[in-house]
């Protein structure tokens, strides 16, 4: 059965806005950020997603762990970060439409932190805030069947990815399939679902915006619980995604320099190309600028120059 939600005017406006911004991202060659920006965003993603769960390590400490340096901090917090680094550096290993892959990701994320990572819970759970039970999860006997249905929805539904990822995130949080790690798994899986369609989401730390105002995140979950459908959570998450892409566009709203252009061009994996091919990618540069770029790329050993004058071609090394 398809999880219940409604398409509101807010949802339609946000989907339109996100789609337009993704078009702008692709047109401005931002779908493959520089290695430096990629690393910064990965650190932000890990920091924010774990901070929501109470992890105390700073971005500087996470950077140090990413660079294989020693860090002084609570053993549990350090292990949480190390596990998350392995996950986010190998996202391509996980299939967002496969339940076994989902369980493997939980095992990789929670190894050393809980007993039986990668296994669904075998007891009833509830989320308590203060003296009030905020959410009573479905009986543990139903978890396996509920997740099976949720993955069927993910694989077979005609819903667009921007909707599917939000629905999955909410429904997974509602089912609460694990004793611990549900929040970070929901956010990770949302990223994986989006990446299938839009690669830029591998480097888009929308978790930072959730972390900056966690109350709104929990409020959206609670409102969806109360209404019995994920509409409010979809609106909330689409707004977060929309703001994240806006931040990416703002950050990159600058003229690409020589290094940016060369880095991006090499990432396209063209075997051989001419100066004309290079200028077809960067339509706003002059032939003189293109020649300077290609001379620099040759000097840096990114590719080799073959032939002379109008017969010159370049071969990626």
C-alpha positions in Angstrom: 0.0 0.0 0.0 1.3 3.5 -0.9 2.2 5.5 2.2 -0.4 8.3 2.7 0.4 11.9 1.9 -1.2 14.8 0.0 0.3 17.0 -2.7 -0.2 20.6 -1.5 0.5 23.9 -3.3 3.5 24.4 -1.0 4.9 21.0 -2.2 4.4 21.9 -5.8 6.1 25.3 -5.5 9.1 23.7 -3.7 9.5 20.9 -6.3 9.4 23.6 -9.1 12.0 25.7 -7.2 14.3 22.8 -6.6 14.0 21.5 -10.2 14.9 25.0 -11.5 17.9 25.3 -9.1 19.1 21.8 -10.1 19.0 23.0 -13.7 21.1 26.0 -12.7 23.5 23.8 -10.8 24.1 21.6 -13.9 24.3 24.6 -16.3 26.9 26.3 -14.1 29.0 23.1 -13.8 28.4 22.8 -10.1 27.2 19.2 -10.1 30.8 18.1 -9.5 32.2 20.4 -6.8 35.9 20.8 -6.4 37.6 18.2 -4.1 38.1 20.9 -1.5 34.4 21.8 -1.4 33.5 18.1 -1.5 35.6 17.5 1.6 34.2 20.5 3.4 30.6 19.4 2.7 31.3 15.8 3.7 32.6 17.1 7.1 29.5 19.3 7.5 27.2 16.4 6.7 28.8 14.0 9.2 29.1 16.7 11.9 25.5 17.9 11.5 23.9 14.4 11.2 25.7 13.2 14.4 25.3 16.4 16.3 21.5 15.9 16.0 22.0 12.6 17.8 24.1 14.2 20.5 27.6 13.7 19.2 30.0 16.3 20.8 32.9 16.4 18.3 33.6 19.6 16.4 34.1 20.0 12.6 37.8 20.5 13.3 38.0 17.2 15.2 36.1 15.4 12.4 38.5 16.9 9.9 41.4 15.5 11.9 39.8 12.1 12.0 39.3 12.3 8.2 43.0 13.0 7.9 43.8 9.9 10.1 45.0 12.1 13.0 44.4 11.3 16.6 41.6 13.1 18.4 40.9 13.4 22.1 37.2 12.9 22.8 34.6 10.5 24.1 35.3 7.0 22.7 31.7 6.6 21.5 31.7 9.9 19.7 35.0 9.2 17.9 33.7 5.7 16.8 30.4 7.3 15.6 32.5 9.7 13.4 34.9 7.0 12.1 31.9 4.8 11.1 30.2 7.7 9.4 33.4 8.6 7.5 33.6 5.1 6.1 29.9 5.3 5.0 30.1 8.7 3.4 33.4 7.9 1.6 31.8 4.8 0.0 28.2 5.8 -0.7 28.3 4.1 -4.1 28.5 0.7 -2.3 24.9 1.1 -1.1 21.8 0.5 -3.2 19.0 2.8 -2.0 16.3 0.4 -3.3 17.7 -2.7 -1.7 16.7 -3.7 1.9 19.8 -5.9 2.4 21.9 -2.9 1.5 19.9 -0.8 4.0 20.7 -3.4 6.8 24.4 -3.4 5.8 24.6 0.4 6.0 23.1 0.2 9.5 25.7 -2.4 10.5 28.5 -0.3 9.1 27.2 2.8 10.8 26.6 1.3 14.2 29.3 -1.4 14.6 30.8 -1.1 18.0 28.1 1.2 19.2 25.2 -1.2 19.8 24.6 -4.9 20.1 23.5 -6.6 16.8 24.0 -3.7 14.4 22.3 -4.3 11.0 19.4 -6.2 12.7 15.8 -5.0 13.2 14.7 -4.4 16.8 13.2 -7.3 18.8 11.4 -5.2 21.4 8.8 -2.4 21.5 10.1 1.2 21.6 8.7 4.6 22.2 10.2 8.1 22.0 9.9 10.0 25.3 10.4 13.7 25.7 10.3 14.8 29.3 7.5 12.9 30.9 5.5 12.6 27.6 5.6 9.7 25.1 6.0 11.6 21.8 5.9 8.5 19.6 5.0 4.9 20.1 6.6 2.8 17.3 4.7 -0.1 15.7 5.2 -3.5 17.4 8.5 -5.1 16.6 6.8 -8.1 15.1 5.5 -5.8 12.3 8.8 -4.1 11.5 10.0 -6.6 8.9 6.8 -6.5 6.9 6.5 -2.7 7.1 10.0 -2.2 5.8 9.4 -4.8 3.0 6.3 -2.7 1.9 8.3 0.5 2.2 11.1 -0.8 -0.1 8.4 -2.0 -2.6 7.1 1.5 -2.7 10.6 2.8 -3.3 11.2 0.4 -6.2 7.8 0.4 -7.9 6.1 3.8 -7.2 5.9 6.4 -10.0 6.4 9.2 -7.5 9.3 11.5 -8.3 12.5 11.1 -6.3 12.0 14.4 -4.4 8.8 13.0 -3.0 10.0 9.4 -2.5 13.0 10.4 -0.5 10.9 12.5 2.0 8.2 9.8 2.3 10.8 7.1 2.9 12.6 9.3 5.5 9.4 9.9 7.4 8.0 6.4 7.2 11.3 4.9 8.3 11.4 7.2 11.3 7.8 6.3 12.1 8.5 2.5 11.9 11.7 3.1 14.0 13.1 -0.3 12.8 16.3 -0.2 14.9 17.0 0.2 18.6 19.4 3.1 17.8 20.6 4.9 14.7 17.2 5.5 13.1 17.7 9.3 12.6 21.1 9.1 11.0 19.8 6.2 8.8 16.8 8.2 7.6 19.0 11.1 6.6 21.6 8.9 5.0 19.0 7.0 2.9 17.3 10.2 1.8 20.7 11.3 0.4 21.2 8.0 -1.4 17.7 8.1 -3.0 18.4 11.7 -4.2 21.8 10.8 -5.5 20.4 8.2 -7.9 18.7 11.0 -9.8 20.8 14.0 -8.9 24.5 13.3 -8.2 25.0 16.7 -6.7 23.2 15.5 -3.5 26.3 13.5 -2.6 28.0 16.8 -1.8 25.0 18.8 -0.5 25.0 18.9 3.4 21.2 19.5 4.0 21.7 18.0 7.4 23.4 21.3 8.5 20.1 23.1 8.1 18.3 20.4 10.1 20.9 20.6 12.8 20.6 24.5 13.0 17.0 24.2 14.0 16.3 20.7 15.2 12.9 21.7 16.8 11.4 22.2 13.3 12.6 18.7 12.3 11.0 17.1 15.2 7.9 19.2 14.9 7.4 18.2 11.3 7.7 14.5 12.3 5.2 15.0 15.2 2.7 16.9 12.9 2.9 14.0 10.4 2.4 11.5 13.2 -0.7 13.4 14.4 -2.2 13.6 10.9 -1.4 10.1 10.0 0.3 11.1 6.7 3.7 12.5 5.8 2.5 15.7 4.1 4.0 18.1 6.7 7.3 16.3 6.8 7.5 16.4 2.9 6.9 20.2 3.0 9.6 20.6 5.7 12.2 18.4 4.0 11.6 19.9 0.5 12.1 23.4 2.1 15.4 22.2 3.6 16.6 20.8 0.3 15.6 24.0 -1.5 17.5 26.1 0.9 20.6 23.8 0.7 20.7 24.1 -3.1 20.3 27.9 -2.8 23.3 28.0 -0.5 25.3 25.9 -3.0 24.4 28.4 -5.8 25.3 31.4 -3.6 28.6 29.9 -2.7 29.5 29.2 -6.3 28.0 32.4 -7.7 31.4 33.4 -9.0 33.5 33.1 -12.2 35.3 29.8 -12.5 39.0 30.2 -12.4 41.6 28.2 -14.4 42.0 25.6 -11.7 38.2 25.1 -11.4 37.8 24.7 -15.2 40.7 22.2 -15.5 39.4 20.2 -12.5 35.9 20.0 -13.9 37.0 19.2 -17.4 39.3 16.3 -16.3 36.4 14.9 -14.2 34.4 14.5 -17.5 36.7 11.6 -18.4 37.2 12.6 -22.1 40.0 10.5 -23.6 41.0 12.9 -26.4 39.9 16.4 -27.1 40.7 19.6 -28.9 40.7 23.3 -27.8 37.3 23.6 -29.5 36.0 20.7 -27.4 37.3 22.5 -24.3 35.6 25.8 -25.4 32.3 24.0 -26.0 32.2 23.2 -22.3 33.2 26.7 -21.2 31.4 28.9 -23.6 32.2 32.2 -21.9 36.0 32.0 -22.3 38.1 33.4 -25.2 40.3 31.2 -27.3 43.4 32.8 -25.7 42.1 31.9 -22.2 41.4 28.3 -23.4 45.0 28.1 -24.8 46.4 29.3 -21.5 44.3 26.7 -19.6 45.4 23.9 -21.8 49.1 24.9 -21.5 48.7 24.9 -17.7 47.0 21.6 -17.8 49.8 20.1 -19.9 52.4 21.6 -17.5 50.5 20.1 -14.5 50.6 16.7 -16.2 46.8 16.4 -16.4 47.0 15.6 -20.1 49.6 15.5 -22.9 49.7 17.6 -26.1 49.9 15.9 -29.5 50.4 17.7 -32.8 50.8 21.3 -33.7 48.7 24.4 -34.5 45.2 23.5 -35.8 45.9 19.8 -35.6 46.7 19.8 -31.9 44.8 17.4 -29.7 45.1 16.6 -26.0 45.1 13.2 -24.4 44.1 12.7 -20.8 46.8 10.8 -18.9 
